[in-house]
Amino acid sequence: MSGGAIRALRALGQSIWYDNCERTLIASGRLAAMIRDDGLAGMTSNPTIFEKAVKGSGAYDAQLAALAARGADLPAMLDAVIGDDIRAACDAFRPAYDDSEGEDGRVSIEVSPDLARDTAGTVREGLRLRALVDRPNVMVKVPATREGLPAITELTAAGVDVNVTLIFSVARYREVMDAFQAGLERRVAAGGAVAGIHSVASFFVSRIDVAAGKRLDPRIAAGEAGLAALRGRVGIANSRRAWAAWQDVFAAPRWLALAARGARPQRVLWASTGVKDPALPPTAYVEALVGPHSVNTVPPDTYAAIRALEFVARTIDDAAARADRTLDALAAAGVSLDEICAELEVAGVKSFADSWAALGAAVAAKGRAR
């Protein structure tokens, strides 16, 4: 469909965002072409993405050399590199933001993962990052850790548009939706408007299958019956339960009272949708989760595969009973989804913290090199 699939998904209520932010993509005009020609509707970033961008490109070298020559410290250098890219991306997406009344055209910047267990620090940093970027279409990414939940409430009450990240379990997802609504309610109580507040909740998909596979594959290889049917299905089944939770929460009286004041529902954002199992088609986590009030943020390879699709259809409601059977069978096999989700949260925070440290090292090294 040469990009037509992305517009077709938007017609079904799902926006495609790009899970990659790097300077050459923006400066070359390729991002503008993706927005114009394909209907790309937003962009997400994280420390791993910026680490790869800085280490794998010379596009940042001159800026870093100039900053180092002026005596800038590492935090200032990181602010300059990340802030410039996020602002440029926000400017590229501004027409989409205006056309969608703020729903799309969004670009996300992540709070330092070193603050994932620090509520007050996350709030301070979220406010600082919004001011640093100084664009109406920026979203601040906050992890859905136990300590992140009250930060979501505080930032929402302060009028910050939040992208909640690293959500793995449906139980935690319900807590995220509760934290979002609590922030809106606090804002209403203070006399503030809620009509302009937008939020997404990033529910991770493929990492669930990878973790489940590590538990199942040795048993499948040993010939244990019935387990092979679970491979590559747990992440989608978990996501469909998350969608059912979304439907419950945003049809309840608590939400309807906020909607009456103009509040917009927090959209679910399917994250970690790049396929890691070569046995699955490259768009497996896209085609299975098409539905309204949703976003799918995809890495470059998945984006290219979506552009090649000939047909897309709403699928999020399909086979809900099968999703339940999949998760029931997983539990019957003695594999705890709750344990998987808890482990993935810890691993996700650590992975981003490691990337943040590696990004800092790369920025410092390039500054010294000149």
PEDA-V304706 format. One record per pair of residues at least 12 apart in sequence whose ideal C-beta (glycine too) atoms are under 7 Angstrom apart, sorted by the first residue. I is the first residue (numbers start at 1). J is the second residue. If there is no record, write none. Layout:
i: {I & I}
j: {J & J}
This chain:
i: {1 & 1 & 1 & 2 & 3 & 3 & 3 & 5 & 5 & 5 & 5 & 6 & 6 & 6 & 6 & 6 & 7 & 8 & 9 & 9 & 10 & 10 & 12 & 12 & 12 & 12 & 13 & 13 & 13 & 13 & 14 & 14 & 14 & 14 & 14 & 15 & 15 & 15 & 15 & 16 & 16 & 16 & 16 & 16 & 17 & 17 & 17 & 17 & 17 & 17 & 18 & 18 & 18 & 18 & 19 & 19 & 19 & 19 & 20 & 20 & 20 & 21 & 21 & 21 & 21 & 21 & 22 & 22 & 23 & 23 & 23 & 23 & 23 & 24 & 24 & 26 & 26 & 26 & 26 & 31 & 31 & 32 & 35 & 35 & 35 & 38 & 41 & 41 & 41 & 42 & 42 & 42 & 42 & 42 & 42 & 43 & 43 & 43 & 44 & 44 & 45 & 45 & 45 & 45 & 46 & 46 & 47 & 47 & 47 & 47 & 47 & 47 & 48 & 48 & 48 & 50 & 50 & 51 & 51 & 51 & 51 & 54 & 54 & 54 & 54 & 55 & 60 & 60 & 61 & 61 & 63 & 63 & 64 & 64 & 64 & 64 & 65 & 65 & 67 & 67 & 68 & 68 & 68 & 74 & 74 & 74 & 77 & 77 & 78 & 78 & 79 & 81 & 82 & 83 & 83 & 86 & 86 & 86 & 86 & 87 & 87 & 89 & 90 & 90 & 90 & 90 & 90 & 93 & 93 & 93 & 93 & 94 & 97 & 97 & 102 & 102 & 103 & 105 & 106 & 106 & 107 & 107 & 107 & 108 & 108 & 108 & 109 & 109 & 109 & 109 & 109 & 110 & 111 & 111 & 111 & 111 & 111 & 111 & 112 & 112 & 113 & 113 & 113 & 113 & 114 & 114 & 116 & 116 & 116 & 116 & 116 & 117 & 117 & 118 & 119 & 119 & 119 & 122 & 122 & 122 & 123 & 123 & 123 & 126 & 126 & 126 & 126 & 126 & 127 & 127 & 130 & 139 & 139 & 139 & 140 & 140 & 140 & 140 & 141 & 141 & 142 & 142 & 142 & 142 & 143 & 143 & 143 & 144 & 144 & 144 & 144 & 144 & 144 & 145 & 145 & 149 & 149 & 149 & 152 & 152 & 152 & 152 & 152 & 153 & 153 & 153 & 153 & 155 & 156 & 156 & 156 & 156 & 156 & 156 & 157 & 157 & 157 & 159 & 159 & 161 & 161 & 161 & 162 & 163 & 163 & 164 & 164 & 164 & 165 & 166 & 166 & 166 & 166 & 167 & 167 & 167 & 167 & 168 & 168 & 168 & 168 & 168 & 169 & 169 & 170 & 170 & 170 & 170 & 173 & 173 & 173 & 173 & 174 & 174 & 176 & 177 & 177 & 177 & 180 & 180 & 181 & 181 & 181 & 184 & 184 & 184 & 185 & 188 & 194 & 194 & 194 & 194 & 195 & 195 & 197 & 197 & 198 & 199 & 200 & 200 & 200 & 200 & 201 & 201 & 201 & 202 & 202 & 203 & 203 & 203 & 203 & 203 & 203 & 204 & 204 & 205 & 205 & 205 & 205 & 205 & 205 & 205 & 205 & 206 & 206 & 206 & 206 & 206 & 206 & 206 & 207 & 207 & 208 & 208 & 208 & 208 & 209 & 209 & 209 & 209 & 210 & 211 & 211 & 211 & 212 & 212 & 212 & 212 & 212 & 213 & 215 & 216 & 216 & 216 & 227 & 230 & 230 & 230 & 232 & 232 & 232 & 233 & 234 & 234 & 235 & 236 & 236 & 236 & 237 & 237 & 237 & 238 & 238 & 239 & 239 & 240 & 240 & 240 & 241 & 242 & 243 & 243 & 243 & 246 & 250 & 265 & 267 & 267 & 267 & 268 & 269 & 269 & 270 & 270 & 270 & 270 & 271 & 273 & 273 & 273 & 273 & 273 & 274 & 274 & 274 & 274 & 282 & 282 & 282 & 283 & 283 & 283 & 283 & 286 & 286 & 286 & 287 & 287 & 288 & 289 & 289 & 290 & 290 & 290 & 290 & 290 & 291 & 291 & 291}
j: {307 & 309 & 310 & 307 & 37 & 38 & 307 & 306 & 307 & 309 & 312 & 38 & 39 & 40 & 306 & 307 & 39 & 312 & 290 & 312 & 39 & 41 & 290 & 292 & 312 & 314 & 291 & 292 & 293 & 294 & 290 & 291 & 294 & 295 & 296 & 41 & 42 & 104 & 295 & 40 & 41 & 296 & 298 & 306 & 41 & 42 & 43 & 44 & 295 & 297 & 40 & 43 & 298 & 303 & 44 & 297 & 298 & 299 & 49 & 299 & 300 & 43 & 45 & 49 & 85 & 89 & 53 & 57 & 53 & 57 & 59 & 60 & 85 & 57 & 59 & 85 & 88 & 89 & 92 & 89 & 92 & 92 & 92 & 93 & 96 & 307 & 96 & 104 & 105 & 93 & 104 & 105 & 106 & 107 & 295 & 89 & 93 & 107 & 108 & 297 & 86 & 108 & 109 & 110 & 110 & 352 & 110 & 113 & 352 & 355 & 356 & 359 & 351 & 352 & 355 & 82 & 359 & 355 & 358 & 359 & 362 & 81 & 359 & 362 & 363 & 362 & 81 & 366 & 366 & 370 & 80 & 81 & 77 & 363 & 366 & 367 & 367 & 370 & 80 & 367 & 367 & 368 & 370 & 360 & 363 & 364 & 363 & 367 & 360 & 363 & 132 & 363 & 109 & 132 & 133 & 107 & 109 & 133 & 138 & 133 & 135 & 107 & 107 & 133 & 135 & 137 & 138 & 105 & 106 & 107 & 137 & 137 & 136 & 137 & 196 & 198 & 198 & 137 & 137 & 139 & 137 & 138 & 139 & 139 & 141 & 163 & 129 & 133 & 138 & 140 & 141 & 141 & 125 & 126 & 129 & 140 & 141 & 142 & 125 & 356 & 349 & 352 & 353 & 356 & 353 & 356 & 143 & 145 & 147 & 148 & 349 & 145 & 147 & 147 & 147 & 150 & 151 & 142 & 148 & 151 & 151 & 154 & 155 & 140 & 142 & 151 & 155 & 160 & 158 & 160 & 160 & 161 & 162 & 163 & 155 & 160 & 162 & 163 & 163 & 165 & 155 & 162 & 164 & 165 & 165 & 166 & 349 & 164 & 165 & 166 & 167 & 172 & 176 & 345 & 349 & 175 & 176 & 179 & 164 & 176 & 179 & 180 & 183 & 179 & 182 & 183 & 186 & 183 & 180 & 183 & 184 & 187 & 197 & 199 & 183 & 186 & 187 & 192 & 197 & 197 & 198 & 199 & 199 & 200 & 202 & 176 & 201 & 202 & 202 & 204 & 345 & 348 & 349 & 201 & 202 & 203 & 204 & 204 & 208 & 341 & 344 & 345 & 338 & 341 & 238 & 241 & 242 & 245 & 201 & 203 & 242 & 245 & 245 & 249 & 201 & 201 & 249 & 266 & 199 & 266 & 254 & 255 & 258 & 197 & 258 & 263 & 258 & 261 & 258 & 261 & 262 & 263 & 262 & 263 & 263 & 264 & 264 & 266 & 266 & 267 & 269 & 295 & 266 & 268 & 269 & 269 & 271 & 239 & 242 & 268 & 269 & 270 & 271 & 271 & 272 & 235 & 236 & 239 & 270 & 271 & 272 & 273 & 285 & 235 & 272 & 273 & 274 & 275 & 276 & 285 & 272 & 344 & 234 & 235 & 238 & 340 & 232 & 234 & 235 & 277 & 276 & 340 & 343 & 344 & 230 & 234 & 330 & 335 & 340 & 231 & 335 & 230 & 231 & 335 & 333 & 326 & 329 & 330 & 277 & 279 & 280 & 326 & 326 & 330 & 285 & 285 & 288 & 289 & 323 & 326 & 327 & 327 & 337 & 270 & 289 & 316 & 320 & 323 & 323 & 268 & 268 & 291 & 316 & 268 & 265 & 293 & 293 & 294 & 295 & 294 & 295 & 297 & 285 & 289 & 294 & 296 & 297 & 285 & 286 & 296 & 298 & 302 & 298 & 299 & 301 & 302 & 301 & 302 & 305 & 302 & 305 & 306 & 309 & 298 & 302 & 306 & 312 & 315 & 315 & 315 & 316 & 312 & 313 & 314 & 315 & 316 & 314 & 316 & 317}
